[in-house]
Amino acid sequence: QVQLVESGGGSVQAGGSLRLSCAASGYTYSSYWMGWFRQAPGKEREGVAGIYTGGGSAYYADSVKGRFTISQDNAKNALYLQMNSLKPEDTAMYYCAADRRPRTEFEILSSRLYNYWGQGTQVTVSS
């Protein structure tokens, strides 16, 4: 049973930072696509950052490039999202997701290609 548990959300002022964590269990962590997604009220879920736990480049949405960094710790089966220079428009519920299926570069941030999801952690950025 794949389980993903996010933590680290909270409320910060614009310009501040937060670090989200995702604890993964129930599968071989080192061979999955992992991603961070977010969903604001009334908006569709969007991909923020993705990475293959077996190694390779990280991928980011244009809206977060240069501000967010995705990383992993295979020894701890953990995924992280360091968020700097936060903006009010970053306010959303943030989700960790995982899936084994191969994908093209253009599909890495597609929510439809992730089977396993955490419960989410809320990030609120005030101006």
All heavy atoms as an XYZ file, in Angstrom:
978
protein
N       0.837     -1.194      0.000
C       0.000      0.000      0.000
C       0.876      1.250      0.000
O       1.603      1.508      0.946
C      -0.890      0.019      1.251
C      -1.808      1.214      1.357
C      -3.125      0.999      0.639
O      -3.486     -0.141      0.344
N      -3.831      2.062      0.366
N       0.797      2.003     -1.076
C       1.576      3.230     -1.173
C       0.954      4.294     -0.280
O      -0.252      4.527     -0.327
C       1.627      3.738     -2.623
C       2.335      5.072     -2.691
C       2.306      2.702     -3.519
N       1.778      4.909      0.538
C       1.300      5.995      1.393
C       2.224      7.200      1.257
O       3.447      7.060      1.267
C       1.249      5.553      2.845
C       0.092      4.617      3.159
C      -0.116      4.431      4.647
O       0.839      4.295      5.392
N      -1.368      4.439      5.075
N       1.609      8.354      1.133
C       2.342      9.612      1.044
C       1.761     10.565      2.081
O       0.545     10.769      2.115
C       2.205     10.216     -0.354
C       2.663      9.343     -1.526
C       2.245      9.968     -2.853
C       4.149      9.122     -1.485
N       2.616     11.133      2.889
C       2.162     12.031      3.949
C       2.958     13.327      3.870
O       4.177     13.326      4.076
C       2.321     11.394      5.341
C       1.840     12.359      6.414
C       1.560     10.078      5.411
N       2.239     14.414      3.587
C       2.892     15.727      3.487
C       2.898     16.431      4.833
O       2.027     16.198      5.679
C       2.161     16.630      2.477
C       2.041     16.077      1.077
C       0.722     15.387      0.840
O       0.136     14.889      1.818
O       0.269     15.328     -0.318
N       3.857     17.322      4.991
C       3.919     18.168      6.173
C       4.711     19.423      5.820
O       5.341     19.488      4.763
C       4.585     17.433      7.343
O       5.915     17.067      7.002
N       4.653     20.410      6.705
C       5.460     21.597      6.520
C       4.723     22.832      6.035
O       5.309     23.906      5.913
N       3.444     22.685      5.737
C       2.689     23.844      5.301
C       2.479     24.829      6.444
O       2.783     24.545      7.597
N       1.949     25.990      6.102
C       1.701     26.996      7.118
C       1.376     28.335      6.502
O       1.118     28.422      5.296
N       1.401     29.362      7.334
C       1.104     30.720      6.889
C       2.356     31.568      6.985
O       3.013     31.582      8.031
C      -0.003     31.325      7.754
O      -1.200     30.599      7.613
N       2.665     32.253      5.902
C       3.836     33.126      5.874
C       3.486     34.409      5.143
O       2.496     34.469      4.406
C       5.043     32.466      5.171
C       5.527     31.269      5.947
C       4.696     32.100      3.734
N       4.305     35.411      5.341
C       4.133     36.656      4.597
C       4.862     36.550      3.262
O       5.790     35.748      3.094
C       4.673     37.825      5.398
C       3.829     38.156      6.621
C       4.206     39.486      7.240
O       5.372     39.874      7.229
N       3.212     40.180      7.782
N       4.425     37.369      2.340
C       5.071     37.400      1.028
C       6.565     37.647      1.185
O       6.986     38.464      2.015
C       4.440     38.490      0.158
N       7.333     36.908      0.406
C       8.788     36.991      0.498
C       9.389     35.949      1.413
O      10.616     35.757      1.418
N       8.555     35.292      2.184
C       9.038     34.290      3.118
C       9.288     32.940      2.470
O       9.153     32.773      1.241
N       9.655     31.977      3.301
C      10.006     30.642      2.822
C       9.304     29.568      3.633
O       8.990     29.768      4.811
C      11.521     30.417      2.921
O      12.240     31.324      2.121
N       9.085     28.437      2.985
C       8.578     27.245      3.645
C       9.245     26.037      3.004
O       9.615     26.079      1.822
C       7.065     27.105      3.500
C       6.170     27.965      4.383
C       4.717     27.797      3.958
C       6.339     27.605      5.839
N       9.355     24.967      3.764
C       9.880     23.712      3.226
C       8.856     22.616      3.483
O       8.553     22.302      4.639
C      11.202     23.339      3.885
C      11.873     22.128      3.231
C      13.018     21.644      4.067
N      13.874     20.701      3.363
C      14.537     19.718      3.953
N      14.446     19.552      5.256
N      15.308     18.915      3.237
N       8.331     22.073      2.403
C       7.383     20.977      2.495
C       8.127     19.653      2.458
O       9.129     19.515      1.755
C       6.376     21.032      1.353
C       5.606     22.337      1.178
C       4.571     22.179      0.060
C       4.948     22.772      2.466
N       7.584     18.681      3.184
C       8.148     17.336      3.188
C       7.062     16.340      2.822
O       5.886     16.551      3.108
C       8.708     16.989      4.568
O       9.748     17.864      4.938
N       7.483     15.250      2.203
C       6.579     14.163      1.866
C       7.253     12.856      2.268
O       8.309     12.506      1.733
C       6.269     14.167      0.377
S       5.299     12.743     -0.194
N       6.660     12.162      3.213
C       7.174     10.869      3.654
C       6.477      9.768      2.868
O       5.244      9.692      2.872
C       6.941     10.694      5.141
N       7.260      8.937      2.190
C       6.709      7.896      1.330
C       6.959      6.520      1.932
O       8.004      6.269      2.528
C       7.346      7.976     -0.046
N       5.995      5.637      1.755
C       6.159      4.274      2.239
C       5.308      3.332      1.403
O       4.409      3.755      0.673
C       5.747      4.167      3.712
O       4.381      4.497      3.876
N       5.624      2.042      1.492
C       4.816      1.023      0.833
C       5.246      0.661     -0.572
O       4.557     -0.113     -1.241
N       6.373      1.191     -1.040
C       6.848      0.848     -2.379
C       8.346      1.101     -2.457
O       8.949      1.689     -1.552
C       6.116      1.664     -3.442
C       6.340      3.156     -3.380
C       7.239      3.780     -4.233
C       5.637      3.939     -2.479
C       7.445      5.138     -4.190
C       5.825      5.306     -2.426
C       6.728      5.900     -3.284
O       6.925      7.256     -3.233
N       8.911      0.643     -3.576
C      10.340      0.843     -3.802
C      10.559      2.280     -4.248
O      10.351      2.627     -5.413
C      10.874     -0.123     -4.872
O      10.575     -1.457     -4.470
C      12.375      0.034     -5.035
N      10.947      3.111     -3.309
C      10.999      4.550     -3.539
C      11.919      4.938     -4.672
O      11.677      5.919     -5.360
C      11.428      5.238     -2.237
C      11.493      6.742     -2.347
C      10.350      7.515     -2.241
C      12.716      7.372     -2.545
C      10.422      8.894     -2.345
C      12.790      8.742     -2.659
C      11.638      9.497     -2.547
O      11.710     10.857     -2.659
N      12.953      4.175     -4.904
C      14.010      4.604     -5.808
C      13.686      4.439     -7.286
O      14.546      4.616     -8.124
C      15.300      3.849     -5.489
O      15.096      2.455     -5.655
N      12.459      4.123     -7.637
C      12.146      3.949     -9.049
C      10.781      4.523     -9.407
O      10.012      3.917    -10.144
C      12.192      2.463     -9.420
O      11.271      1.737     -8.633
N      10.489      5.674     -8.856
C       9.205      6.317     -9.089
C       9.373      7.754     -9.552
O      10.358      8.418     -9.226
C       8.373      6.348     -7.796
C       7.491      5.145     -7.592
C       8.033      3.888     -7.386
C       6.111      5.280     -7.604
C       7.210      2.793     -7.202
C       5.282      4.185     -7.413
C       5.839      2.956     -7.209
O       5.034      1.869     -7.022
N       8.403      8.226    -10.306
C       8.259      9.640    -10.545
C       7.530     10.236     -9.344
O       6.525      9.700     -8.893
C       7.463      9.901    -11.821
C       8.269      9.659    -13.051
C       8.287      8.542    -13.832
C       9.209     10.574    -13.636
N       9.171      8.701    -14.857
C       9.750      9.932    -14.769
C       9.626     11.864    -13.312
C      10.697     10.553    -15.581
C      10.569     12.471    -14.121
C      11.092     11.816    -15.242
N       8.079     11.330     -8.847
C       7.470     12.021     -7.713
C       7.217     13.463     -8.106
O       8.031     14.076     -8.809
C       8.403     12.000     -6.494
C       8.793     10.622     -6.004
S       7.435      9.772     -5.176
C       7.206     10.796     -3.731
N       6.099     13.988     -7.626
C       5.792     15.362     -7.986
C       5.111     16.120     -6.866
O       4.507     15.516     -5.969
N       5.222     17.421     -6.936
C       4.461     18.322     -6.076
C       3.428     19.039     -6.944
O       3.766     19.564     -8.013
C       5.365     19.353     -5.414
C       6.199     18.804     -4.295
C       7.517     18.440     -4.341
C       5.768     18.547     -2.958
N       7.928     17.975     -3.126
C       6.873     18.030     -2.249
C       4.562     18.704     -2.277
C       6.807     17.677     -0.903
C       4.500     18.347     -0.945
C       5.608     17.835     -0.268
N       2.210     19.050     -6.462
C       1.109     19.708     -7.143
C       0.430     20.647     -6.162
O       0.583     20.510     -4.948
C       0.105     18.671     -7.660
C       0.673     17.785     -8.743
C       1.500     16.725     -8.413
C       0.391     18.028    -10.074
C       2.048     15.917     -9.408
C       0.924     17.232    -11.070
C       1.761     16.177    -10.733
N      -0.334     21.586     -6.686
C      -1.081     22.477     -5.815
C      -2.434     22.783     -6.424
O      -2.616     22.719     -7.634
C      -0.304     23.766     -5.562
C      -0.110     24.652     -6.781
C       0.807     25.834     -6.433
N       0.990     26.729     -7.562
C       1.829     27.759     -7.551
N       2.566     28.009     -6.454
N       1.940     28.541     -8.607
N      -3.360     23.100     -5.543
C      -4.703     23.454     -5.988
C      -5.248     24.552     -5.103
O      -5.373     24.380     -3.886
C      -5.628     22.241     -5.959
C      -6.976     22.495     -6.601
C      -7.747     21.216     -6.853
O      -7.474     20.177     -6.263
N      -8.710     21.283     -7.751
N      -5.565     25.664     -5.733
C      -6.178     26.788     -5.039
C      -7.688     26.688     -5.192
O      -8.179     26.075     -6.151
C      -5.664     28.099     -5.614
N      -8.446     27.293     -4.281
C      -9.918     27.231     -4.372
C     -10.406     27.743     -5.724
O      -9.998     28.803     -6.194
C     -10.368     28.147     -3.236
C      -9.260     28.083     -2.246
C      -8.008     27.996     -3.069
N     -11.264     26.946     -6.361
C     -11.845     27.342     -7.627
C     -10.943     27.169     -8.830
O     -11.307     27.541     -9.944
N      -9.758     26.601     -8.610
C      -8.818     26.406     -9.708
C      -8.478     24.937     -9.875
O      -8.666     24.128     -8.971
C      -7.535     27.206     -9.454
C      -7.737     28.716     -9.476
C      -6.413     29.434     -9.403
C      -6.604     30.944     -9.497
N      -5.302     31.667     -9.466
N      -7.979     24.606    -11.054
C      -7.565     23.240    -11.315
C      -6.237     22.937    -10.612
O      -5.452     23.831    -10.340
C      -7.413     23.010    -12.826
C      -8.718     23.050    -13.589
C      -8.541     22.646    -15.042
O      -7.399     22.381    -15.460
O      -9.549     22.598    -15.770
N      -6.034     21.638    -10.353
C      -4.769     21.223     -9.781
C      -3.660     21.416    -10.810
O      -3.827     21.059    -11.981
C      -4.843     19.766     -9.343
C      -3.652     19.302     -8.551
C      -3.910     17.944     -7.926
N      -4.988     18.010     -6.948
C      -5.314     16.998     -6.149
N      -4.635     15.857     -6.206
N      -6.299     17.115     -5.290
N      -2.548     21.984    -10.383
C      -1.454     22.230    -11.310
C      -0.152     21.626    -10.787
O       0.085     21.569     -9.574
C      -1.259     23.734    -11.554
C      -0.836     24.524    -10.347
C      -0.394     25.938    -10.690
O       0.010     26.186    -11.838
O      -0.440     26.789     -9.776
N       0.660     21.171    -11.711
C       1.961     20.631    -11.361
C       2.924     21.750    -11.023
O       2.974     22.762    -11.719
N       3.692     21.558     -9.960
C       4.644     22.555     -9.511
C       6.076     22.111     -9.811
O       6.856     22.869    -10.376
C       4.477     22.808     -7.999
C       5.577     23.715     -7.484
C       3.105     23.371     -7.702
N       6.390     20.872     -9.428
C       7.749     20.361     -9.627
C       7.710     18.845     -9.669
O       6.851     18.225     -9.033
C       8.679     20.829     -8.515
N       8.629     18.241    -10.424
C       8.680     16.788    -10.521
C      10.107     16.296    -10.616
O      11.006     17.018    -11.057
N      10.286     15.031    -10.219
C      11.616     14.453    -10.232
C      11.503     12.938    -10.280
O      10.514     12.370     -9.806
C      12.409     14.902     -8.975
C      13.902     14.618     -9.116
C      11.847     14.259     -7.717
C      14.736     15.303     -8.028
N      12.507     12.270    -10.886
C      12.537     10.817    -10.882
C      13.474     10.373     -9.774
O      14.624     10.807     -9.715
C      13.025     10.288    -12.231
C      13.003      8.790    -12.333
C      11.797      8.093    -12.255
C      14.177      8.053    -12.487
C      11.766      6.717    -12.336
C      14.158      6.678    -12.570
C      12.945      6.014    -12.491
O      12.914      4.649    -12.571
N      12.987      9.534     -8.900
C      13.792      9.189     -7.730
C      15.012      8.353     -8.079
O      15.931      8.236     -7.270
C      12.937      8.426     -6.696
O      12.412      7.247     -7.320
C      11.793      9.290     -6.202
N      15.033      7.794     -9.297
C      16.197      7.038     -9.725
C      17.313      7.905    -10.277
O      18.372      7.379    -10.674
N      17.088      9.216    -10.275
C      18.122     10.134    -10.755
C      17.685     10.881    -11.992
O      16.833     10.425    -12.733
N      18.280     12.034    -12.201
C      17.935     12.841    -13.366
C      17.562     14.250    -12.970
O      17.657     14.641    -11.806
N      17.110     14.991    -13.939
C      16.814     16.403    -13.741
C      15.498     16.602    -13.005
O      14.639     15.729    -12.983
C      16.745     17.113    -15.095
O      17.957     16.993    -15.802
N      15.387     17.763    -12.423
C      14.130     18.185    -11.833
C      13.407     19.069    -12.840
O      14.027     19.700    -13.702
C      14.388     18.957    -10.550
N      12.106     19.092    -12.731
C      11.276     19.865    -13.655
C      10.369     20.785    -12.851
O       9.865     20.394    -11.796
C      10.448     18.925    -14.528
C      11.299     18.017    -15.380
C      11.809     16.832    -14.860
C      11.616     18.356    -16.690
C      12.609     16.006    -15.630
C      12.413     17.523    -17.466
C      12.907     16.358    -16.930
O      13.696     15.543    -17.690
N      10.172     21.999    -13.378
C       9.404     22.996    -12.652
C       8.401     23.689    -13.557
O       8.646     23.881    -14.749
C      10.340     24.063    -12.070
C      11.335     23.521    -11.073
C      12.610     23.139    -11.472
C      10.982     23.372     -9.734
C      13.521     22.630    -10.564
C      11.889     22.867     -8.814
C      13.151     22.494     -9.240
O      14.051     21.994     -8.333
N       7.300     24.099    -12.958
C       6.375     24.983    -13.654
C       7.043     26.343    -13.799
O       7.824     26.762    -12.934
C       5.077     25.106    -12.860
N       6.724     27.037    -14.871
C       7.337     28.344    -15.106
C       7.070     29.307    -13.956
O       7.906     30.142    -13.630
C       6.804     28.951    -16.410
C       7.334     28.232    -17.637
O       8.351     27.507    -17.522
O       6.737     28.393    -18.721
N       5.927     29.167    -13.323
C       5.525     30.098    -12.268
C       6.391     29.988    -11.011
O       6.374     30.892    -10.174
C       4.061     29.878    -11.906
O       3.858     28.535    -11.489
N       7.140     28.887    -10.880
C       7.938     28.701     -9.662
C       9.431     28.573     -9.931
O      10.222     28.471     -8.983
C       7.459     27.476     -8.861
C       5.965     27.567     -8.573
C       7.794     26.172     -9.578
N       9.822     28.573    -11.190
C      11.244     28.434    -11.520
C      12.051     29.542    -10.863
O      11.676     30.706    -10.885
C      11.433     28.488    -13.033
C      11.145     27.182    -13.731
C      11.387     27.293    -15.232
C      11.036     26.009    -15.945
N      11.158     26.127    -17.413
N      13.173     29.140    -10.273
C      14.030     30.104     -9.604
C      13.636     30.382     -8.169
O      14.403     31.013     -7.430
N      12.446     29.934     -7.758
C      11.988     30.157     -6.385
C      11.818     28.866     -5.604
O      12.063     28.826     -4.402
C      10.648     30.912     -6.402
C      10.712     32.277     -7.068
C       9.406     33.055     -6.871
N       8.255     32.380     -7.443
C       7.167     32.032     -6.740
N       7.107     32.284     -5.450
N       6.149     31.434     -7.345
N      11.378     27.816     -6.287
C      11.128     26.526     -5.635
C      12.202     25.525     -6.044
O      12.685     25.550     -7.184
C       9.778     25.968     -6.037
C       8.584     26.718     -5.499
C       8.719     27.953     -4.881
C       7.316     26.168     -5.600
C       7.621     28.633     -4.389
C       6.204     26.825     -5.111
C       6.353     28.067     -4.519
N      12.534     24.630     -5.127
C      13.489     23.562     -5.415
C      12.963     22.241     -4.885
O      12.646     22.133     -3.697
C      14.855     23.855     -4.774
O      15.357     25.105     -5.241
C      15.856     22.754     -5.143
N      12.852     21.258     -5.771
C      12.447     19.918     -5.367
C      13.703     19.095     -5.102
O      14.698     19.207     -5.818
C      11.558     19.254     -6.451
C      10.968     17.939     -5.945
C      12.331     19.055     -7.750
C       9.924     17.330     -6.895
N      13.646     18.280     -4.058
C      14.782     17.424     -3.752
C      14.268     16.156     -3.095
O      13.099     16.056     -2.732
C      15.788     18.138     -2.841
O      15.200     18.459     -1.599
N      15.165     15.187     -2.954
C      14.764     13.913     -2.381
C      15.882     13.358     -1.518
O      17.045     13.711     -1.674
C      14.440     12.927     -3.488
C      15.603     12.709     -4.453
C      15.363     11.586     -5.416
O      14.466     10.771     -5.229
N      16.160     11.511     -6.460
N      15.495     12.481     -0.617
C      16.447     11.747      0.201
C      16.027     10.286      0.131
O      15.091      9.868      0.818
C      16.426     12.265      1.641
C      17.496     11.615      2.507
O      17.927     10.482      2.182
O      17.890     12.214      3.505
N      16.677      9.530     -0.745
C      16.290      8.133     -0.939
C      16.464      7.296      0.316
O      15.715      6.354      0.558
C      17.084      7.522     -2.096
C      16.560      7.946     -3.453
O      15.563      8.668     -3.545
N      17.213      7.525     -4.512
N      17.443      7.667      1.128
C      17.673      6.902      2.358
C      16.510      7.044      3.329
O      16.224      6.144      4.121
C      18.963      7.363      3.021
N      15.823      8.180      3.256
C      14.687      8.434      4.146
C      13.351      8.269      3.444
O      12.312      8.487      4.067
C      14.789      9.848      4.724
C      16.002     10.082      5.608
C      15.996     11.494      6.165
C      17.194     11.724      7.076
N      17.210     13.109      7.625
N      13.380      7.884      2.157
C      12.143      7.802      1.376
C      11.349      9.099      1.500
O      10.140      9.103      1.790
C      11.271      6.624      1.837
C      11.826      5.302      1.377
O      12.897      5.230      0.782
N      11.111      4.231      1.655
N      12.032     10.196      1.287
C      11.411     11.498      1.495
C      11.612     12.413      0.299
O      12.631     12.366     -0.380
C      11.989     12.152      2.740
N      10.603     13.216      0.064
C      10.607     14.213     -0.991
C      10.401     15.577     -0.337
O       9.646     15.678      0.639
C       9.483     13.943     -1.986
C       9.390     14.836     -3.207
C      10.496     14.482     -4.205
C       8.023     14.686     -3.872
N      11.074     16.599     -0.875
C      10.978     17.918     -0.283
C      10.667     18.963     -1.352
O      10.943     18.776     -2.525
C      12.297     18.291      0.396
C      12.755     17.285      1.415
C      13.742     16.357      1.099
C      12.188     17.237      2.682
C      14.168     15.411      2.014
C      12.608     16.293      3.613
C      13.590     15.388      3.279
O      13.997     14.455      4.185
N      10.111     20.072     -0.904
C       9.923     21.227     -1.770
C      10.300     22.462     -0.970
O       9.578     22.847     -0.044
C       8.481     21.334     -2.272
C       8.244     22.450     -3.293
C       8.965     22.125     -4.611
C       6.747     22.644     -3.547
N      11.436     23.035     -1.299
C      11.864     24.283     -0.687
C      11.252     25.429     -1.468
O      11.474     25.551     -2.678
C      13.386     24.395     -0.691
C      13.915     25.685     -0.103
C      13.641     25.808      1.383
O      13.815     24.864      2.138
N      13.199     26.990      1.807
N      10.488     26.263     -0.781
C       9.788     27.361     -1.436
C      10.303     28.676     -0.875
O      10.139     28.953      0.325
C       8.279     27.236     -1.210
C       7.714     25.885     -1.646
S       5.912     25.801     -1.527
C       5.697     25.943      0.238
N      10.923     29.456     -1.725
C      11.451     30.757     -1.334
C      10.726     31.864     -2.079
O      10.043     31.617     -3.077
C      12.954     30.824     -1.642
C      13.756     29.793     -0.870
O      13.417     29.421      0.251
N      14.836     29.321     -1.476
N      10.895     33.071     -1.597
C      10.277     34.240     -2.238
C       8.797     33.993     -2.519
O       8.307     34.243     -3.620
C      11.010     34.573     -3.540
O      12.383     34.820     -3.312
N       8.107     33.519     -1.534
C       6.700     33.153     -1.713
C       5.847     34.376     -2.025
O       6.104     35.483     -1.531
C       6.184     32.443     -0.471
C       6.615     30.971     -0.369
C       6.456     30.459      1.055
C       5.816     30.111     -1.339
N       4.843     34.139     -2.853
C       3.918     35.182     -3.287
C       2.504     34.794     -2.867
O       2.208     33.602     -2.712
C       3.973     35.320     -4.809
C       5.355     35.586     -5.378
C       5.315     35.599     -6.893
C       6.698     35.855     -7.487
N       6.659     35.859     -8.975
N       1.618     35.768     -2.739
C       0.225     35.436     -2.403
C      -0.390     34.435     -3.381
O      -1.212     33.601     -2.971
C      -0.477     36.796     -2.465
C       0.597     37.777     -2.097
C       1.847     37.220     -2.721
N      -0.007     34.490     -4.634
C      -0.563     33.561     -5.625
C      -0.053     32.136     -5.461
O      -0.531     31.222     -6.138
C      -0.287     34.055     -7.055
C       1.159     34.404     -7.331
C       1.430     35.891     -7.203
O       0.947     36.512     -6.224
O       2.164     36.431     -8.060
N       0.897     31.914     -4.556
C       1.330     30.554     -4.234
C       0.401     29.889     -3.219
O       0.562     28.703     -2.915
C       2.753     30.568     -3.676
C       3.791     31.015     -4.685
O       3.695     30.586     -5.861
O       4.690     31.787     -4.304
N      -0.538     30.644     -2.687
C      -1.483     30.091     -1.715
C      -2.296     28.973     -2.334
O      -2.926     29.151     -3.379
C      -2.417     31.205     -1.204
O      -1.643     32.168     -0.482
C      -3.497     30.631     -0.306
N      -2.260     27.806     -1.710
C      -2.953     26.633     -2.240
C      -2.757     25.459     -1.285
O      -1.941     25.529     -0.360
C      -2.408     26.258     -3.622
N      -3.498     24.389     -1.549
C      -3.213     23.116     -0.917
C      -2.149     22.441     -1.773
O      -2.313     22.343     -2.992
C      -4.467     22.259     -0.851
C      -4.284     20.957     -0.085
S      -4.115     21.215      1.684
C      -5.834     21.454      2.130
N      -1.094     21.977     -1.139
C       0.014     21.337     -1.853
C      -0.026     19.831     -1.607
O      -0.168     19.379     -0.459
C       1.342     21.925     -1.394
C       1.631     23.268     -2.008
C       0.921     24.398     -1.619
C       2.597     23.414     -3.002
C       1.157     25.627     -2.200
C       2.850     24.645     -3.581
C       2.124     25.747     -3.177
O       2.356     26.976     -3.752
N       0.111     19.080     -2.705
C       0.038     17.639     -2.651
C       1.319     17.004     -3.181
O       1.906     17.478     -4.161
C      -1.121     17.126     -3.507
C      -2.476     17.605     -3.075
C      -3.023     18.775     -3.601
C      -3.227     16.880     -2.150
C      -4.277     19.222     -3.211
C      -4.481     17.309     -1.756
C      -4.999     18.480     -2.285
O      -6.239     18.912     -1.903
N       1.689     15.907     -2.563
C       2.762     15.061     -3.042
C       2.123     13.908     -3.821
O       1.065     13.412     -3.430
C       3.536     14.541     -1.828
S       4.755     13.274     -2.150
N       2.755     13.495     -4.918
C       2.204     12.423     -5.731
C       3.316     11.521     -6.245
O       4.463     11.948     -6.390
C       1.410     12.998     -6.899
N       2.946     10.278     -6.553
C       3.931      9.298     -7.023
C       3.318      8.383     -8.077
O       2.112      8.126     -8.068
C       4.436      8.461     -5.844
N       4.165      7.909     -8.979
C       3.711      6.974    -10.009
C       4.923      6.338    -10.668
O       5.969      6.973    -10.802
C       2.873      7.704    -11.063
C       2.057      6.744    -11.885
O       2.599      6.171    -12.841
O       0.874      6.555    -11.556
N       4.753      5.066    -11.117
C       5.871      4.343    -11.723
C       5.929      4.473    -13.239
O       6.942      4.189    -13.851
C       5.770      2.854    -11.370
C       6.039      2.520     -9.945
C       6.205      1.028     -9.779
N       7.370      0.543    -10.505
C       7.746     -0.722    -10.549
N       7.010     -1.638     -9.954
N       8.820     -1.094    -11.206
N       4.818      4.843    -13.850
C       4.757      4.777    -15.301
C       5.745      5.743    -15.958
O       5.905      6.862    -15.502
C       3.341      5.092    -15.778
C       2.345      4.018    -15.435
C       0.939      4.475    -15.721
N       0.499      5.493    -14.777
C      -0.689      6.084    -14.850
N      -1.532      5.754    -15.816
N      -1.034      6.995    -13.967
N       6.366      5.303    -17.042
C       7.247      6.225    -17.767
C       6.448      7.353    -18.394
O       5.244      7.232    -18.613
C       7.886      5.324    -18.839
C       6.914      4.212    -19.014
C       6.273      3.985    -17.673
N       7.141      8.456    -18.654
C       6.440      9.614    -19.202
C       7.425     10.478    -19.970
O       8.626     10.403    -19.760
C       5.789     10.433    -18.088
C       6.773     10.928    -17.045
C       6.098     11.111    -15.697
N       5.491      9.870    -15.241
C       4.423      9.803    -14.470
N       3.843     10.904    -14.050
N       3.937      8.634    -14.108
N       6.887     11.278    -20.843
C       7.727     12.225    -21.555
C       7.969     13.433    -20.654
O       7.292     13.628    -19.637
C       7.046     12.681    -22.852
O       5.897     13.470    -22.512
C       6.626     11.499    -23.703
N       8.915     14.259    -21.098
C       9.228     15.461    -20.328
C       7.993     16.337    -20.164
O       7.802     16.992    -19.132
C      10.343     16.235    -21.037
C      10.772     17.520    -20.346
C      11.913     18.179    -21.070
O      12.663     17.485    -21.765
O      12.050     19.414    -20.944
N       7.133     16.341    -21.179
C       5.954     17.216    -21.154
C       4.859     16.679    -20.235
O       3.898     17.382    -19.943
C       5.412     17.387    -22.574
C       6.438     17.928    -23.529
C       7.090     17.088    -24.425
C       6.777     19.273    -23.510
C       8.049     17.579    -25.288
C       7.741     19.771    -24.370
C       8.373     18.927    -25.263
N       4.988     15.437    -19.796
C       3.969     14.817    -18.952
C       4.349     14.776    -17.480
O       3.535     14.376    -16.647
C       3.719     13.375    -19.435
C       3.142     13.283    -20.824
C       3.137     11.854    -21.346
O       4.071     11.082    -21.005
O       2.221     11.517    -22.108
N       5.555     15.214    -17.161
C       6.029     15.062    -15.786
C       5.164     15.821    -14.799
O       4.952     15.374    -13.681
C       7.501     15.515    -15.696
C       8.383     14.508    -16.446
C       7.957     15.642    -14.243
C       9.786     14.965    -16.671
N       4.625     16.958    -15.195
C       3.791     17.758    -14.297
C       2.305     17.603    -14.595
O       1.495     18.462    -14.233
C       4.205     19.230    -14.387
C       5.654     19.523    -13.962
C       5.925     21.017    -14.011
C       5.935     18.961    -12.580
N       1.944     16.488    -15.229
C       0.542     16.208    -15.517
C      -0.056     15.380    -14.398
O       0.351     14.243    -14.165
C       0.429     15.468    -16.844
O      -0.895     15.048    -17.060
N      -1.051     15.913    -13.720
C      -1.627     15.220    -12.563
C      -2.299     13.909    -12.954
O      -2.396     12.984    -12.149
C      -2.627     16.122    -11.838
O      -3.681     16.477    -12.705
N      -2.741     13.794    -14.198
C      -3.454     12.578    -14.614
C      -2.534     11.369    -14.677
O      -2.997     10.235    -14.745
C      -4.123     12.800    -15.970
C      -3.146     13.026    -17.119
C      -3.883     13.254    -18.437
N      -2.943     13.441    -19.539
C      -2.417     12.440    -20.241
N      -2.755     11.186    -19.958
N      -1.572     12.693    -21.225
N      -1.230     11.585    -14.662
C      -0.290     10.477    -14.738
C       0.292     10.103    -13.381
O       1.338      9.464    -13.300
C       0.840     10.817    -15.715
C       0.437     10.816    -17.181
C       1.623     11.127    -18.068
C      -0.162      9.473    -17.586
N      -0.363     10.500    -12.310
C       0.073     10.130    -10.969
C      -1.069      9.381    -10.286
O      -2.176      9.890    -10.169
C       0.471     11.371    -10.160
C       1.788     11.952    -10.608
C       1.857     12.819    -11.696
C       2.975     11.620     -9.965
C       3.072     13.337    -12.122
C       4.193     12.143    -10.377
C       4.226     12.997    -11.467
O       5.428     13.509    -11.886
N      -0.760      8.177     -9.834
C      -1.770      7.314     -9.223
C      -1.902      7.495     -7.724
O      -2.973      7.255     -7.168
C      -1.407      5.854     -9.483
C      -2.347      5.194    -10.468
O      -3.438      5.696    -10.733
N      -1.932      4.060    -10.984
N      -0.831      7.878     -7.067
C      -0.812      7.916     -5.618
C      -0.652      9.358     -5.132
O       0.202     10.090     -5.621
C       0.325      7.048     -5.082
C       0.252      5.627     -5.583
C       1.118      5.176     -6.577
C      -0.708      4.755     -5.094
C       1.034      3.885     -7.064
C      -0.793      3.452     -5.576
C       0.077      3.027     -6.558
O      -0.021      1.747     -7.035
N      -1.485      9.700     -4.153
C      -1.525     11.083     -3.677
C      -1.545     11.134     -2.154
O      -2.131     10.265     -1.490
C      -2.785     11.778     -4.199
C      -2.774     11.955     -5.675
C      -3.145     11.045     -6.621
C      -2.350     13.118     -6.389
N      -2.979     11.553     -7.879
C      -2.496     12.838     -7.770
C      -1.868     14.359     -6.001
C      -2.172     13.764     -8.768
C      -1.552     15.289     -6.988
C      -1.705     14.985     -8.352
N      -0.936     12.168     -1.609
C      -1.052     12.427     -0.189
C      -2.311     13.217      0.098
O      -3.084     13.535     -0.804
N      -2.492     13.541      1.379
C      -3.717     14.243      1.792
C      -3.604     15.755      1.622
O      -4.595     16.463      1.683
C      -4.040     13.905      3.250
C      -3.284     14.724      4.295
C      -1.804     14.412      4.382
O      -1.330     13.420      3.822
N      -1.059     15.259      5.078
N      -2.408     16.257      1.418
C      -2.196     17.677      1.183
C      -1.792     18.440      2.433
O      -2.078     18.030      3.562
N      -1.120     19.552      2.208
C      -0.759     20.466      3.283
C      -0.997     21.886      2.793
O      -0.635     22.232      1.669
C       0.708     20.244      3.741
O       0.996     21.054      4.877
C       1.704     20.546      2.632
N      -1.625     22.700      3.619
C      -2.047     24.031      3.204
C      -0.899     25.036      3.323
O      -0.205     25.096      4.347
C      -3.227     24.508      4.056
C      -3.703     25.914      3.742
C      -4.347     26.021      2.361
O      -5.042     25.110      1.916
N      -4.124     27.142      1.686
N      -0.742     25.825      2.276
C       0.218     26.930      2.268
C      -0.559     28.217      2.026
O      -1.298     28.320      1.040
C       1.289     26.746      1.177
C       2.155     28.006      1.056
C       2.158     25.537      1.489
N      -0.389     29.172      2.928
C      -1.077     30.458      2.807
C      -0.036     31.569      2.871
O       0.728     31.649      3.832
C      -2.109     30.636      3.917
O      -3.052     29.556      3.867
C      -2.852     31.955      3.747
N      -0.035     32.405      1.837
C       0.926     33.506      1.762
C       0.143     34.813      1.780
O      -0.686     35.064      0.897
C       1.783     33.415      0.494
C       2.854     34.522      0.501
C       2.442     32.045      0.377
N       0.422     35.637      2.751
C      -0.280     36.913      2.883
C       0.595     38.048      2.361
O       1.819     38.005      2.442
C      -0.662     37.156      4.332
O       0.491     37.149      5.151
N      -0.090     39.068      1.849
C       0.646     40.215      1.269
C       0.961     41.261      2.313
O       0.471     41.217      3.430
C      -0.171     40.819      0.139
O      -1.440     41.210      0.621
